[in-house]
C-alpha cells in the first residue's frame, strides 16, 4: 500500500507498507515539514526507512498500556500497528497523517479536531465494549495513537476534545495528583493544563481538555533532543538547549525559565516521571513558528502514589529525600541545582502555597482508597514546598553564581 505522509494538506513524503509495516520510503517531498527529529542525519548506521519506521511505530499505543491485550482481542484480534493504519495515523497532538494513494481525502475530511470519531476503541481500552458483530465496529479514533501506560481514552464533550485517564494500583492516586499539580501551578502563576476528577464504575479518572488545536501541535522533547548528536563532555541539559536552538527556538523568550518553572513544580510534588516524552514544545502547524513550552501536564506519577500508608508513616524521611527525578538529574535537589532554577524562579510567589495541605485534605477526601495516606501526604507536600523554596531562594557564593547556559540571542 502506498501512502503520503501529510502535514495537514502539505505532502511531506511518500512511503510503502507491507502488512501495515513501513517497508520503504519512496521519496521526500517537503523536507521543511518533516516531523522534528524524525531523521538522525548524524546516524549513518540506520537507514532513513528504518528511522521513519521507528517514528511511525511510536504513534501506536505502547505495549505497556493497561488492559491492552484484552482490548485488542475485543476489537477482533487486531494489532496496534493496524489500529494506527485504520485511523490514518491521526492524532489529537499534531497534524500529521497518512493519506492512502488516490484516496482523494483532505485534512478537513478526516482530522479529529473538526470531525467526530468513534468511541469503540476507547470502550475496548476501558473494558466495557459490548458488540455482537465485529463488522459493525468503527476503528477511526484518536485512541489509536494515544501514548502512555495508564488507561485512557478521548471523548467529545460539548464540542471539546477531552482526555480521560485512569490511575493505578489500589489507591488510584494519579488522577488526584493531576488536579493537585494544576492547583500548585495556578498559585505560582505557571502555565498548566487544568484537570477535573471523574468517577465511573468505581474507578477514578482525570479529565482535561486538549491544549492542542487544529492550528498547533505538540513536539515532544524526545524528538527535539534527537536533532543533534550529543558531544563528548556535553551535559544532557546543554545538549538539549543546543537542540532547541537548532530547530529554531531562538525567538522564544525565556525558554530556560519555562523549563525551570516546570521542574520546580516537579520538585514540590516529587514527580518521578518527567522523561523526555512527558514534556515538549508547542508550535504553529502552519507557519512552523515555535510558541513556547507546553503547559505543565502529565503529573500523575508523583507524590509517592505507589507507596503504602505504612511506608509513608515510618520511612517518610528516606522516601522524601531519595525521590527520583528526570530527565537531567537523578534527584530533584540535584536537578534544581544543576539547572539555573534559582536565577529564573526566585520570584515565584511561594507564599501562595501556604496552607496547600488544606486543599490536599479536601481533594484526597474524595478518594476512599487513600484515607490512610492522606495525613502523611499533606505533611510531606508542605515540607517539599518549603524545601524547594529554600533551595531556590538560598543565596549562592559569588563564584558559583549562575552563568547563562546558552545564549539564544547569539
KALINBEL-V391085 format. One record per pair of residues at least 12 apart in sequence whose C-alpha atoms are under 10 Angstrom apart, sorted by the first residue. I is the first residue (numbers start at 0). J is the second residue. Records with the same first field share a line. If there is no record, write none. Layout:
# KALINBEL-V391085
I: J + J
This chain:
# KALINBEL-V391085
0: 14 + 15 + 16 + 17 + 18 + 19 + 20 + 21 + 22 + 99 + 100
1: 13 + 14 + 15 + 16 + 17 + 21 + 23 + 24 + 25 + 97 + 98 + 99 + 100 + 101
2: 14 + 15 + 16 + 21 + 24 + 25 + 87 + 96 + 97 + 98 + 99 + 100 + 101 + 102
3: 15 + 24 + 25 + 26 + 27 + 28 + 96 + 97 + 98 + 99 + 100 + 101
4: 27 + 28 + 33 + 34 + 87 + 88 + 95 + 96 + 97 + 98 + 99
5: 28 + 29 + 32 + 33 + 94 + 95 + 96 + 97 + 98 + 105 + 106
6: 29 + 32 + 33 + 34 + 93 + 94 + 95 + 96 + 97 + 106 + 284 + 285
7: 93 + 94 + 95 + 96 + 97 + 105 + 106 + 107 + 110 + 213 + 214 + 284 + 285
8: 94 + 95 + 96 + 98 + 104 + 105 + 106 + 107
9: 28 + 29 + 32 + 95 + 105 + 106 + 285
10: 27 + 28 + 29 + 30 + 32 + 33 + 95 + 96 + 97 + 98
11: 26 + 27 + 28 + 29 + 30 + 31 + 32 + 33 + 34 + 95 + 96 + 97
12: 24 + 25 + 26 + 27 + 28 + 29 + 30 + 32 + 33 + 97
13: 25 + 26 + 27 + 28 + 97 + 98 + 99 + 100
14: 26 + 27 + 48 + 51 + 52 + 97 + 99 + 100
15: 48 + 99 + 100
16: 52 + 84
18: 80 + 81
19: 78 + 79 + 80 + 81 + 82 + 83 + 84 + 85
20: 52 + 55 + 56 + 80 + 81 + 84
21: 48 + 49 + 51 + 52 + 53 + 55 + 56 + 80
22: 48 + 49 + 51 + 52
23: 47 + 48 + 49 + 51 + 52
24: 46 + 47 + 48 + 49 + 51 + 52
25: 48
31: 287
32: 95 + 284 + 285 + 286 + 287
33: 95
34: 51 + 54 + 93 + 94 + 95 + 218 + 222 + 223
35: 218 + 219 + 220 + 221 + 222 + 223 + 224 + 225 + 226 + 246
36: 50 + 54 + 218 + 219 + 220 + 221 + 222 + 223 + 224 + 225 + 226 + 227 + 242 + 246
37: 50 + 51 + 52 + 53 + 54 + 55 + 222 + 223 + 225 + 226
38: 50 + 51 + 53 + 54 + 222 + 225 + 226
39: 222 + 225 + 226 + 227 + 228
40: 225 + 226 + 227 + 228
41: 225 + 226 + 227 + 228
42: 227 + 228
54: 222
55: 80 + 83 + 84 + 88 + 97
56: 79 + 80 + 83 + 88 + 144
57: 80 + 83 + 144 + 145 + 146
58: 79 + 80 + 83 + 88 + 89 + 90 + 143 + 144 + 145 + 146
59: 78 + 79 + 80 + 81 + 82 + 83 + 84 + 88 + 142 + 143 + 144 + 145 + 146
60: 78 + 79 + 80 + 82 + 83 + 142 + 143 + 144 + 145 + 146 + 147 + 148
61: 79 + 144 + 145 + 146 + 147 + 148
62: 79 + 146 + 147 + 148
63: 146 + 147 + 148 + 149
64: 124 + 145 + 146 + 147 + 148 + 149 + 150 + 151
65: 124 + 125 + 147 + 148 + 149 + 150 + 151 + 165 + 167
66: 123 + 124 + 125 + 126 + 148 + 149 + 150
67: 79 + 123 + 124 + 125 + 126 + 148 + 150
68: 124
69: 123 + 124 + 125 + 126
70: 120 + 121 + 122 + 123 + 124 + 125 + 126 + 127 + 128
71: 120 + 123 + 124
72: 123
73: 119 + 120 + 122 + 123 + 124 + 126 + 127 + 128 + 129 + 130 + 133
74: 119 + 120 + 122 + 123 + 124 + 128 + 130 + 133 + 134 + 136 + 137 + 138
75: 132 + 133 + 134 + 136
79: 143 + 144
80: 143 + 144
81: 138 + 143
82: 120 + 138 + 139 + 140 + 141 + 142 + 143 + 144
83: 96 + 97 + 138 + 139 + 140 + 141 + 142 + 143 + 144 + 145
84: 96 + 97 + 98 + 99 + 138 + 139 + 143 + 144
85: 137 + 138 + 139 + 140 + 143
86: 109 + 110 + 111 + 116 + 137 + 138 + 139 + 140 + 141 + 142 + 143 + 144
87: 99 + 109 + 110 + 139 + 140 + 141 + 143 + 144
88: 139 + 140 + 141 + 143 + 144
89: 106 + 109 + 110 + 111 + 139 + 140 + 141 + 142 + 143 + 144 + 145
90: 110 + 111 + 112 + 140 + 141 + 142 + 143 + 144 + 145 + 216
91: 110 + 111 + 112 + 140 + 141 + 142 + 144 + 145 + 153 + 160 + 162 + 209 + 210 + 211 + 212 + 213 + 216 + 217
92: 112 + 141 + 144 + 145 + 209 + 210 + 211 + 212 + 213 + 215 + 216 + 217 + 218 + 219 + 281
93: 211 + 212 + 213 + 214 + 215 + 216 + 217 + 218 + 281 + 282 + 284
94: 106 + 110 + 111 + 112 + 211 + 212 + 213 + 214 + 215 + 216 + 217 + 284 + 285
95: 110 + 216 + 284
96: 109 + 110
107: 213
109: 139
110: 140 + 141 + 213
111: 139 + 140 + 141 + 155 + 160 + 212 + 213
112: 141 + 155 + 158 + 159 + 160 + 209 + 211 + 212 + 213 + 214
113: 158 + 160 + 212 + 213
114: 158
115: 139 + 140 + 154 + 155 + 158 + 160
116: 137 + 138 + 139 + 140 + 141 + 142 + 153 + 154 + 155
117: 136 + 137 + 138 + 139 + 140 + 141 + 142 + 153 + 154 + 155
118: 136 + 137 + 138 + 139 + 140 + 141 + 142 + 152 + 153 + 154 + 155
119: 135 + 136 + 137 + 138 + 139 + 140 + 142
120: 136 + 137 + 138 + 139 + 140 + 141 + 142 + 143 + 152 + 153
121: 138 + 140 + 141 + 142 + 143 + 150 + 151 + 152 + 153 + 154 + 163
122: 142 + 151 + 152
123: 152
124: 142 + 150 + 151 + 152
125: 150 + 151 + 152 + 164 + 165
126: 150
140: 152 + 153 + 154
141: 153 + 154
142: 154 + 162
145: 162
146: 276
147: 164 + 276 + 277 + 297
148: 164 + 165 + 167
149: 164 + 165 + 166 + 167 + 173 + 299
150: 163 + 164 + 165 + 166 + 167 + 204
151: 163 + 164 + 165 + 166 + 204 + 205 + 206
152: 164 + 165 + 206
153: 206 + 207 + 208 + 209
154: 206 + 208
155: 208
156: 208
159: 207 + 208 + 209
160: 207 + 208 + 209 + 210 + 211 + 212
161: 205 + 206 + 207 + 208 + 209 + 210
162: 194 + 204 + 205 + 206 + 207 + 208 + 209
163: 194 + 195 + 196 + 197 + 203 + 204 + 205 + 206 + 207 + 208
164: 196 + 197 + 203 + 204 + 205 + 206 + 207 + 297 + 299
165: 196 + 197 + 198 + 202 + 203 + 204 + 205 + 206 + 299
166: 202 + 203 + 204 + 205 + 299 + 300 + 304
167: 202 + 203 + 299 + 300 + 304 + 305
168: 304 + 305 + 368
169: 304 + 305 + 307 + 368 + 369
170: 202 + 203 + 304 + 305 + 306 + 307 + 366 + 367 + 368 + 369 + 370 + 372
171: 202 + 203 + 204 + 299 + 304 + 305 + 366 + 367 + 368 + 369
172: 203 + 204 + 299 + 300 + 301 + 302 + 303 + 304 + 305 + 363 + 366 + 368 + 369
173: 203 + 204 + 205 + 297 + 298 + 299 + 300 + 301 + 302 + 303 + 304 + 305
174: 194 + 195 + 196 + 197 + 203 + 204 + 205 + 206 + 297 + 298 + 299 + 300 + 366
175: 194 + 195 + 196 + 203 + 204 + 205 + 298 + 299 + 304 + 359 + 362 + 363 + 365 + 366
176: 194 + 205 + 268 + 270 + 297 + 298 + 299 + 300 + 301 + 302 + 303 + 304 + 359 + 362 + 363
177: 192 + 193 + 194 + 195 + 196 + 204 + 205 + 206 + 207 + 295 + 296 + 297 + 298 + 299 + 300 + 301
178: 192 + 193 + 194 + 195 + 196 + 205 + 206 + 207 + 298 + 299 + 359 + 362
179: 193 + 194 + 268 + 298 + 299 + 302 + 355 + 358 + 359 + 362 + 363
180: 192 + 193 + 194 + 264 + 265 + 267 + 268 + 270 + 295 + 296 + 297 + 298 + 299 + 301 + 302
181: 193 + 194 + 195 + 264 + 294 + 295 + 296 + 298
182: 194 + 352 + 355 + 358 + 359
183: 264 + 267 + 268 + 349 + 351 + 352 + 355 + 358 + 384
184: 260 + 261 + 263 + 264 + 294 + 295 + 352
185: 351
186: 347 + 348 + 349 + 350 + 351 + 352 + 353 + 355
187: 260 + 264 + 346 + 347 + 348 + 349 + 350 + 351 + 352
188: 260 + 347 + 348 + 351
189: 257 + 260 + 261 + 264 + 294 + 295 + 347
190: 257 + 260 + 261 + 292 + 293 + 294 + 295 + 296
191: 210 + 261 + 293 + 294 + 295 + 296 + 297
192: 207 + 208 + 209 + 210 + 293 + 294 + 295 + 296 + 297
193: 205 + 206 + 207 + 208 + 209 + 210 + 294 + 295 + 296
194: 206 + 207 + 208 + 296
195: 207 + 208
196: 362 + 365 + 366
198: 366
202: 366
203: 365 + 366
205: 299
207: 296
210: 281 + 293 + 294 + 296
211: 281 + 282 + 293
212: 283 + 284
213: 283 + 284 + 285
214: 282 + 283 + 284 + 285 + 286
215: 281 + 282 + 283 + 284 + 285 + 286 + 287 + 288 + 289 + 290
216: 279 + 280 + 281 + 282 + 283 + 284 + 285 + 287 + 289 + 290 + 293
217: 278 + 279 + 280 + 281 + 282 + 283 + 284 + 292 + 293
218: 276 + 278 + 279 + 280 + 281 + 282 + 289 + 292 + 293
219: 275 + 276 + 277 + 278 + 279 + 280 + 281 + 292 + 293
220: 239 + 242 + 243 + 274 + 275 + 276 + 277 + 278 + 279 + 280 + 292
221: 239 + 274 + 275 + 276 + 277 + 278 + 279
222: 242 + 275 + 276 + 279
223: 239 + 240 + 241 + 242 + 243 + 244 + 245 + 246 + 275 + 279 + 280
224: 236 + 238 + 239 + 240 + 241 + 242 + 243 + 245 + 246 + 275
225: 238 + 239 + 242
226: 238 + 239 + 241 + 242 + 243 + 245 + 246
227: 239 + 241 + 242 + 243 + 245 + 246
228: 242
229: 241 + 242
234: 327 + 337
235: 326 + 327 + 328
236: 326 + 327 + 328 + 337 + 338 + 404
237: 327 + 338 + 404 + 405
238: 405
239: 327
240: 254 + 255 + 404 + 405 + 406 + 407
241: 404 + 405 + 406 + 407
243: 280 + 407
244: 405 + 406 + 407 + 408
246: 288 + 289
247: 287 + 288 + 289 + 407
248: 280 + 282 + 288 + 289 + 290 + 291 + 407
249: 289 + 406 + 407 + 408 + 409
250: 288 + 289 + 290 + 291 + 407 + 408
251: 288 + 289 + 290 + 291 + 292 + 407 + 408
252: 290 + 291 + 407 + 408
253: 291 + 292 + 343 + 407
254: 280 + 291 + 292 + 407
255: 292 + 338 + 339 + 340 + 342 + 343 + 403 + 404 + 405
256: 292 + 338 + 339 + 340 + 341 + 342 + 343 + 344
257: 291 + 292 + 293 + 294 + 295 + 340 + 343 + 344
258: 278 + 279 + 292 + 293 + 295 + 338 + 339 + 340 + 343
259: 334 + 335 + 338 + 339 + 340 + 341 + 342 + 343 + 344
260: 295 + 335 + 340 + 341 + 343 + 344 + 345 + 347
261: 273 + 278 + 292 + 293 + 294 + 295 + 296 + 340 + 344
262: 295 + 324 + 325 + 326 + 327 + 331 + 334 + 335 + 338 + 340
263: 331 + 332 + 334 + 335 + 340 + 341 + 344 + 347 + 384 + 387 + 388 + 390 + 391
264: 295 + 298 + 384 + 387
265: 295 + 298 + 301 + 302 + 324 + 325 + 331 + 387
266: 301 + 302 + 322 + 323 + 324 + 330 + 331 + 332 + 334 + 335 + 380 + 383 + 384 + 386 + 387 + 388
267: 301 + 302 + 331 + 379 + 380 + 381 + 382 + 383 + 384 + 385 + 386 + 387 + 388
268: 298 + 299 + 300 + 301 + 302 + 303 + 322 + 376 + 379 + 380 + 381 + 383 + 384
269: 298 + 300 + 301 + 302 + 303 + 304 + 319 + 320 + 321 + 322 + 323 + 324 + 330 + 331 + 379 + 380 + 383
270: 297 + 298 + 299 + 300 + 301 + 302 + 303 + 304 + 322 + 323 + 324 + 325 + 331
271: 298 + 299 + 300 + 301 + 302 + 303 + 322 + 323 + 324 + 325 + 326 + 329 + 330 + 331
272: 297 + 298 + 299 + 300 + 301 + 323 + 324 + 325 + 326
273: 296 + 297 + 298 + 300 + 301 + 324 + 325 + 326 + 327
274: 324 + 325 + 326 + 327
275: 325 + 326 + 327
276: 326
277: 295 + 296 + 297 + 298 + 325 + 326
278: 292 + 293 + 294 + 295 + 296 + 297
279: 291 + 292 + 293 + 294 + 295 + 296
280: 292 + 293 + 294
281: 293 + 294
301: 322 + 323 + 324
302: 319 + 322 + 376 + 377 + 379 + 380
303: 315 + 318 + 319 + 322 + 372 + 376 + 379
304: 369 + 372 + 376
306: 318 + 372
307: 369 + 371 + 372
308: 369 + 370 + 371 + 372 + 373 + 374 + 375 + 376
309: 371 + 372 + 375
310: 372 + 375
311: 371 + 372 + 373 + 374 + 375 + 376 + 379
312: 371 + 372 + 374 + 375 + 376
313: 375
315: 375 + 376 + 378 + 379
316: 379
318: 379
319: 379 + 380 + 382 + 383
320: 332 + 383
331: 387
332: 386 + 387 + 390 + 391
335: 387 + 390 + 391
336: 390 + 391 + 401
337: 401
338: 401 + 404
339: 391 + 400 + 401 + 402 + 403 + 404
340: 390 + 391 + 392 + 401
341: 388 + 389 + 390 + 391 + 392 + 393 + 394 + 395 + 400 + 401
342: 391 + 392 + 400 + 401 + 402 + 403
343: 391 + 401
344: 388 + 391 + 392
345: 388 + 389 + 390 + 391 + 392 + 393
346: 391 + 392
347: 388 + 391 + 392
348: 388
349: 384 + 385 + 387 + 388 + 389
350: 384 + 385 + 388
352: 381 + 384 + 385
353: 381 + 384 + 385
354: 377 + 381
355: 377 + 378 + 380 + 381 + 384
356: 373 + 374 + 376 + 377 + 378 + 379 + 380 + 381
357: 377
358: 377
359: 373 + 374 + 376 + 377 + 378 + 380 + 381
360: 373 + 374 + 376 + 377
361: 373
363: 376 + 377
